[in-house]
């Protein structure tokens, strides 16, 4: 799951054992309360970096 909302996107995906990428281009900002939140598998500042993360994950599968 790629999402910009730590609560609905990332937490929801973690509930079904999904791999998560939190992207800081929308709702959630870097200073969110990490102590009381679920941790994403990956964090990205841009769509470009998100694509790089996905490519690395795909390389591991192939």
Secondary structure, DSSP 8 states (H G I E B T S, - for coil): -EES-IIIIIHHHHHTT---EEETTSS--TTS-GGGS---SEEESSHHHHHHHHHHHHHHH-
